[in-house]
Amino acid sequence: MSLAGQYLVLQLLIVLAVLIAVVAISLAQSAAAFERNEGRRALAAAEALGANPTVRELLPDAQPRVGSALPAVAESVRTVSGSSHVALATLDRTVVASSDPGLLGQPLELGGSRVMEGRAWTGVLEGSGTEELSAHVPVLDDAGKMIGIAAVSRNYPSTLERLGDAVPNLLTYLGVASVLGVAGSLLLSRRVKRQTLGMEPSEITGLVEDREALIRGLKEGVVALDPHERITVANDSARALLGLPADCVGKRLHALTVEPALKDVLTREQPEPDQLVLVGDRLVVLNRVPIRSRGRDIGSVTTLRDRTELSALERELGTTRTATDTLRAQAHEFANQLHVISGLIQIGEYDSVVQFVNGATLDRTRLNDDVTSRIQDPALAALLIAKSSLATERGVALQLDPDSVLRLVDDDLSRDLTTVVGNLVDNAFDAVAGHPEPAVRVLVKDGDDAVTVTVRDTGPGVTGDPTEIFRQGFTTKDPGPAGSRGFGLALSRVVCRRSGGDLTVANDQGAVFTARLKRERRPRS
């Protein structure tokens, strides 16, 4: 059934229910009006009959079917009042005069009447299959003593009779209500169809089911917001990537534990298609698209992709490039040394050749021994040796503090140390570039519960708020495509804090970064 048909049936059912209620109310009101109006008339007729002098004189000694005076008076009152039945009974309730001969000599039916207490009463009595509205009045003698009962009754109209009286009005009500219901159904159906783009309920249901299946089937995260920054859609992938609770749909962003950087990307226009955001220790790419309908803003949809593994591959590629640069620098250095050796041989300075080779070998051996004797972790030692060669090519003096010492560490801590030290040393190289006497000094201290790394440079230091440099996306260099830079220090701080440590910065004739990583690793979330 179409939407208009469903609304029409619903409206007709409502009209029918209202009509039934109106009928019930009308019947109740007509019954109450009959009892009120006709009860007063019956009571007045009964009082007139009880006050008649003939009745007061003859009733004490009257017998059923004896005498005609009392029946004549009773019939006269019935005729004048328009009542259905009239009866006179003695004090023992014996009917001595009645418009119904079958009641003569029978006890008068009192029901709930209190006339025997000397009080007038009006109410409904059940007769032989019919209901009657009766009025009972005590008959008193001249001394005020009760000598009998005067009863006047009117036939109670049946339900069909009362319904028949109300039918003309009910038909009018039904006609008006039907016209209004049909018109209202059509107008409501047109309005709803405009709001639902002309789709029927079954089509809307199918569309919602398809949307839910599509959203849940996506590997990428999807978050939709309304204009009031309230979450309207969040699939399982989005909740897992952003750490949102299962009941986040329907809640506003400020009511959830969402980092400011993430909130900015979810709610503001993006100058570029993709935006990198550091969420915990995961690097997430967000693409926000505003949604408009009929010229008005109805919210936005943001897709999310986990780029953590790709970022790890990029870091590995960066490490490979560093090694390549180091090998290239060493090859360049060795080529120069070979040229010197070749020239010495050509001029016959054989002793100088031996002396030159021994000196070059001694310098390389001294560097390797200096690092490996203090740093027993192979990965970090290799990183520092590679950075030394890169520093020599860039004209930077990279020194390992003589007080440095590091025992063997587990694989997780080793990876975290290389990440933090690599980022800090690379930033230090950039900071001292172009400055006189550029130098970077690295101190690695091993403690019982933590490893502390301090990187000093002779650059200009940190200006402004020191904590701002740890904000994801912050960089003093070209931000790169889609803001791909500005995550090294932020990621390094996340790595330190994940282990229970921290990364801080201070100024002391240059920038001084201090990273503290605990040996007892916290479980990764």
C-alpha positions in Angstrom: 0.0 0.0 0.0 1.3 3.5 -0.9 2.1 6.1 1.7 -1.1 8.0 0.9 -3.2 4.9 1.2 -1.7 4.1 4.6 -2.4 7.6 5.8 -6.0 7.4 4.5 -6.6 4.1 6.3 -5.1 5.4 9.5 -7.2 8.6 9.3 -10.4 6.6 8.7 -9.6 4.4 11.7 -9.0 7.5 13.8 -12.3 8.9 12.6 -14.1 5.7 13.4 -12.6 5.6 16.9 -13.6 9.2 17.5 -17.1 8.4 16.1 -17.5 5.5 18.5 -16.4 7.7 21.4 -18.9 10.4 20.3 -21.7 7.8 20.1 -20.9 6.5 23.6 -20.7 10.1 25.0 -24.0 11.0 23.2 -25.8 8.0 24.7 -24.5 8.7 28.1 -25.5 12.3 27.9 -29.0 11.5 26.5 -29.5 9.0 29.4 -28.4 11.6 32.0 -30.7 14.2 30.4 -33.7 11.8 30.4 -33.1 10.9 34.0 -32.8 14.5 35.0 -35.8 16.0 33.1 -38.2 13.1 33.2 -37.3 12.3 36.7 -38.4 15.7 37.8 -41.7 15.3 36.0 -42.4 11.8 37.4 -41.6 13.1 40.9 -44.0 16.0 40.5 -46.8 13.7 39.3 -46.1 11.3 42.2 -46.2 14.2 44.7 -49.5 15.4 43.1 -51.0 11.9 43.4 -49.9 11.5 47.0 -51.3 14.9 48.0 -54.7 14.2 46.5 -57.4 14.4 49.3 -59.2 11.3 48.0 -56.1 9.3 48.0 -55.2 10.3 51.6 -58.7 9.5 52.8 -59.3 6.1 51.0 -55.8 4.6 50.8 -55.5 3.3 54.5 -58.5 1.0 54.1 -58.3 0.3 50.3 -58.4 -3.2 48.9 -57.3 -4.4 45.5 -60.1 -4.4 42.9 -62.5 -2.8 45.4 -63.8 0.7 44.7 -63.3 2.9 41.7 -62.3 6.2 43.2 -58.6 5.4 43.7 -58.1 3.9 40.2 -59.9 6.9 38.7 -57.6 9.4 40.5 -54.5 7.4 39.5 -55.5 7.2 35.9 -56.2 10.9 35.8 -52.8 11.7 37.1 -51.2 9.3 34.6 -53.1 10.9 31.7 -52.3 14.5 32.7 -48.6 13.8 33.4 -48.0 11.6 30.4 -46.5 8.9 32.5 -46.4 5.2 31.5 -47.5 3.7 34.8 -49.1 4.9 38.0 -49.6 2.8 41.2 -50.9 3.3 44.8 -49.8 0.9 47.5 -50.6 0.5 51.2 -48.1 0.7 53.9 -47.3 -3.1 53.5 -46.4 -2.4 49.8 -49.6 -4.1 48.5 -50.7 -2.4 45.2 -54.4 -1.4 45.5 -54.6 0.8 42.4 -52.5 0.6 39.2 -52.7 1.4 35.5 -51.4 -2.2 35.0 -54.2 -4.6 36.3 -51.6 -7.4 36.6 -49.9 -5.6 39.5 -53.0 -5.4 41.7 -52.6 -7.3 44.9 -48.8 -7.7 44.2 -46.1 -6.1 46.3 -44.8 -2.9 44.9 -41.2 -3.2 43.5 -39.1 -0.7 45.3 -35.5 -1.6 44.2 -33.1 0.9 45.9 -36.0 3.2 46.9 -35.8 4.8 50.4 -39.5 5.7 50.4 -40.2 3.4 53.4 -38.0 5.8 55.4 -40.5 8.6 54.5 -38.3 10.1 51.8 -39.2 10.8 48.1 -37.0 8.9 45.6 -36.3 8.9 41.9 -34.4 6.1 40.1 -34.3 3.4 37.5 -36.0 0.0 38.2 -35.7 -3.2 36.3 -39.2 -4.4 35.2 -40.2 -7.4 33.2 -37.4 -7.1 30.7 -37.6 -3.3 30.5 -36.2 -0.4 32.5 -38.4 2.2 34.0 -37.6 5.6 35.5 -39.7 5.6 38.7 -40.6 8.2 41.4 -41.8 7.1 44.8 -43.4 9.5 47.2 -44.8 8.6 50.7 -48.5 9.4 51.3 -49.1 11.1 54.6 -52.3 11.6 56.6 -53.3 14.8 58.3 -51.2 13.9 61.3 -48.1 13.5 59.1 -48.1 9.7 59.5 -47.1 7.6 56.4 -50.1 5.6 55.2 -49.0 4.4 51.8 -46.9 4.9 48.6 -47.6 6.8 45.4 -45.5 5.6 42.4 -45.2 7.1 39.0 -43.1 5.5 36.2 -41.9 6.4 32.7 -40.6 3.9 30.2 -36.8 4.2 29.8 -35.8 4.6 26.2 -33.7 1.7 24.7 -30.2 2.2 23.3 -31.5 1.9 19.8 -34.1 4.6 20.4 -31.5 6.9 21.8 -29.1 6.1 19.0 -31.9 6.7 16.5 -32.4 10.2 17.9 -28.6 10.9 17.6 -28.2 9.4 14.0 -28.7 12.6 12.1 -26.1 14.5 14.1 -23.7 11.5 13.9 -24.0 11.2 10.2 -23.1 14.9 9.9 -20.1 14.4 12.2 -19.0 11.3 10.2 -19.3 13.1 6.9 -17.3 16.2 8.0 -14.7 14.0 9.8 -14.3 11.8 6.7 -13.8 14.8 4.4 -11.3 16.3 6.8 -9.5 13.0 7.2 -9.2 12.3 3.5 -8.0 15.9 2.8 -5.5 15.7 5.8 -4.2 12.4 4.6 -3.5 13.6 1.1 -1.9 16.8 2.3 0.2 14.9 4.9 1.2 12.4 2.3 2.4 15.1 -0.2 4.4 16.8 2.6 6.1 13.6 3.7 6.8 12.6 0.1 8.5 16.0 -0.5 10.6 15.5 2.6 11.5 11.9 1.6 12.2 12.7 -2.0 9.1 10.9 -3.2 10.1 7.5 -1.8 7.7 5.1 -0.3 8.3 3.6 3.2 9.6 0.3 1.7 12.0 2.2 -0.5 13.2 4.2 2.5 13.7 1.0 4.6 15.7 -0.5 1.7 17.8 2.6 1.4 18.6 2.6 5.1 19.5 -1.1 5.1 21.8 -0.6 2.0 23.4 2.3 3.7 24.1 0.4 6.9 25.5 -2.5 5.0 27.7 -0.2 2.9 29.0 1.7 5.9 29.7 -1.4 7.9 31.4 -3.1 5.0 33.9 -0.3 4.5 37.4 -0.9 5.7 38.0 2.9 5.9 36.4 4.9 8.7 33.4 7.1 8.1 32.2 9.8 10.4 29.2 12.1 9.6 28.4 15.3 11.5 25.3 17.5 11.4 25.6 21.3 11.5 25.6 21.3 15.3 28.7 19.0 15.4 26.6 16.1 16.5 27.7 12.6 15.2 25.1 11.1 13.0 27.1 8.2 11.5 30.2 6.4 12.8 31.1 3.0 11.5 33.2 0.4 13.4 36.4 1.3 11.7 36.0 5.0 12.6 35.3 4.2 16.2 38.3 2.0 16.4 40.7 4.5 14.8 39.4 7.5 16.8 38.8 5.7 20.0 35.1 6.7 20.1 32.6 4.9 22.4 30.0 2.5 21.0 27.2 5.0 21.8 28.9 8.0 20.2 26.1 8.4 17.6 23.9 11.3 18.6 26.5 13.0 20.9 28.3 16.2 20.2 32.0 16.3 19.7 32.7 18.5 22.8 31.0 15.8 24.9 33.5 13.2 23.8 37.2 13.0 24.5 38.3 14.2 21.1 41.7 16.0 20.8 41.6 19.6 19.6 43.6 18.9 16.4 41.2 16.1 15.4 38.2 18.2 16.2 39.5 21.0 13.9 39.9 18.6 11.0 36.4 17.1 11.6 34.6 20.5 11.7 36.6 22.9 9.6 37.0 23.3 5.8 40.1 21.5 4.5 42.4 23.5 2.1 43.6 20.2 0.6 41.9 16.8 0.0 43.7 14.8 2.7 44.9 15.9 6.2 47.2 13.9 8.4 46.4 13.7 12.1 48.2 11.9 14.9 45.6 10.0 16.9 47.4 8.3 19.8 50.3 6.6 18.2 48.5 6.1 14.9 48.8 8.4 11.9 45.4 8.8 10.3 44.5 10.5 7.0 41.2 12.4 7.1 39.3 13.7 4.1 36.4 16.0 5.0 33.6 16.8 2.5 30.8 19.3 3.4 27.3 18.2 2.4 24.7 20.6 1.1 21.1 20.0 0.2 18.8 22.5 -1.5 21.3 25.3 -0.8 21.7 24.7 2.9 24.5 23.1 4.9 23.3 19.8 6.4 26.7 18.7 7.8 29.8 16.9 6.6 31.2 13.4 5.9 34.8 12.6 6.8 36.6 9.4 5.6 39.5 8.1 7.6 42.4 5.9 6.5 45.1 4.4 8.8 48.4 5.4 7.5 50.5 4.1 10.4 51.9 1.1 8.4 52.6 3.3 5.4 54.3 5.8 7.7 56.4 3.1 9.2 57.4 2.0 5.7 58.3 5.7 4.9 60.5 5.8 8.0 62.2 2.6 7.0 62.7 4.1 3.5 64.1 7.2 5.2 66.5 5.0 7.1 67.5 3.4 3.9 68.0 6.7 2.3 70.1 7.8 5.3 72.2 4.7 4.9 72.5 5.4 1.1 73.6 9.0 1.8 76.0 7.7 4.4 77.5 5.2 1.9 77.6 7.9 -0.8 79.4 10.2 1.6 81.8 7.4 2.6 82.3 6.5 -1.1 83.1 10.1 -1.8 85.6 10.2 1.1 87.2 6.9 0.1 87.5 8.1 -3.5 89.4 11.1 -2.4 91.6 8.9 -0.2 92.2 6.6 -3.1 93.3 9.5 -5.2 95.8 10.5 -2.6 97.1 7.0 -2.3 97.4 6.7 -6.1 99.3 10.0 -6.3 101.7 9.0 -3.6 102.4 5.7 -5.3 103.0 7.5 -8.6 105.6 9.8 -7.1 107.2 6.9 -5.2 106.3 8.0 -1.6 105.7 4.5 -0.4 106.3 5.2 3.2 103.8 8.1 3.0 101.3 5.7 1.5 101.5 3.3 4.5 101.3 6.2 6.9 98.3 7.7 5.2 96.4 4.3 5.1 97.1 3.7 8.7 95.8 7.2 9.7 92.6 6.8 7.7 91.9 3.3 9.1 92.7 4.6 12.6 90.1 7.4 12.3 87.4 5.1 11.1 88.2 2.5 13.7 88.3 5.1 16.5 84.8 6.3 15.5 83.3 2.8 15.5 85.0 1.8 18.7 84.0 5.1 20.4 80.3 4.4 19.7 80.1 0.7 20.2 82.1 0.7 23.4 79.4 3.0 25.0 76.3 1.9 23.1 75.7 -1.8 23.2 72.4 -1.7 21.4 73.4 -2.5 17.8 70.5 -0.6 16.1 71.2 2.6 18.0 74.9 2.3 17.6 74.5 1.8 13.8 72.2 4.8 13.7 74.7 7.1 15.5 77.6 5.9 13.2 75.5 6.6 10.1 74.4 10.0 11.4 78.1 10.8 12.0 79.0 10.3 8.4 75.9 12.3 7.3 76.9 15.1 9.8 80.5 15.2 8.3 79.0 15.6 4.8 76.7 18.4 6.0 79.5 20.2 7.9 78.0 19.5 11.3 80.1 18.3 14.3 78.1 15.4 15.8 79.6 14.3 19.2 78.6 11.4 21.4 79.0 12.6 25.0 81.8 10.6 26.8 79.5 9.9 29.7 77.1 8.1 27.4 76.4 4.4 28.3 73.6 2.0 27.2 73.3 -1.7 28.0 71.4 -4.1 25.7 67.7 -3.4 25.6 64.7 -5.3 24.3 63.5 -5.0 20.7 60.5 -2.7 21.5 62.7 -0.2 23.4 65.4 -0.5 20.7 62.9 0.5 18.0 61.6 3.4 20.1 65.1 4.7 20.9 66.0 4.7 17.2 62.8 6.5 16.3 63.3 9.2 19.0 67.1 9.7 18.5 66.7 9.7 14.7 64.0 12.4 14.8 65.8 14.5 17.4 69.2 14.4 15.6 67.6 15.2 12.2 65.8 18.2 13.7 69.1 19.3 15.3 70.9 19.1 12.0 68.1 21.3 10.4 68.3 23.7 13.4 72.1 24.4 13.1 72.1 24.6 9.3 73.5 28.0 8.3 74.8 28.9 11.8 78.4 29.4 12.7 80.2 26.4 14.3 77.2 24.0 13.9 77.4 21.2 16.4 75.1 18.6 17.9 75.9 16.6 21.1 74.1 13.4 22.1 74.1 12.0 25.6 72.6 8.6 26.3 72.2 7.6 30.0 71.1 4.2 31.1 69.2 3.9 34.4 67.7 1.0 36.4 64.1 1.8 35.2 64.6 4.2 32.2 66.9 5.3 29.4 67.4 9.1 29.1 68.5 10.7 25.8 69.6 14.3 25.7 70.2 16.1 22.3 71.8 19.5 22.3 72.4 21.8 19.4 74.1 25.2 18.8 71.1 26.6 16.9 68.9 29.5 17.8 66.8 27.5 20.3 63.1 27.4 20.7 61.1 30.6 20.5 57.6 31.2 21.8 55.7 28.5 23.7 58.0 25.4 23.9 55.1 23.0 24.0 53.8 24.3 20.7 56.6 22.4 18.8 55.1 19.1 20.0 51.8 19.9 18.4 51.1 17.6 15.4 51.5 19.5 12.1 53.8 22.2 13.6 56.9 22.8 11.5 59.2 25.7 10.7 59.9 24.3 7.3 57.7 23.8 4.2 54.8 21.7 5.5 55.0 19.4 2.4 52.2 17.8 0.5 48.9 17.4 2.6 50.8 18.6 5.7 53.0 15.5 5.7 55.6 17.3 7.9 55.4 18.4 11.5 54.9 14.9 13.0 58.4 13.9 14.0 58.5 15.6 17.4 54.8 14.8 18.1 55.3 11.1 17.3 58.5 11.1 19.4 56.6 12.5 22.4 53.9 9.8 21.9 56.5 7.1 21.8 58.0 8.4 25.1 54.7 8.8 26.9 53.5 5.4 25.7 56.4 3.8 27.6 55.6 5.9 30.7 58.2 8.6 30.1 58.1 12.0 28.4 59.9 14.3 25.9 60.7 17.9 27.0 62.6 20.8 25.6 64.5 23.7 27.1 66.9 26.5 25.9 70.6 26.5 27.0 72.7 28.2 24.3 70.6 26.3 21.8 67.8 23.8 22.1 68.1 20.9 24.6 65.7 18.0 24.1 65.4 15.4 26.8 63.7 12.1 26.1 63.0 9.6 28.9 61.8 6.1 28.0 61.1 3.5 30.6 62.5 0.0 30.4 59.3 -1.7 31.6 57.1 -1.4 28.6 53.4 -0.6 28.9 51.1 -2.7 26.8 50.3 -1.2 23.4 46.6 -0.2 23.0 
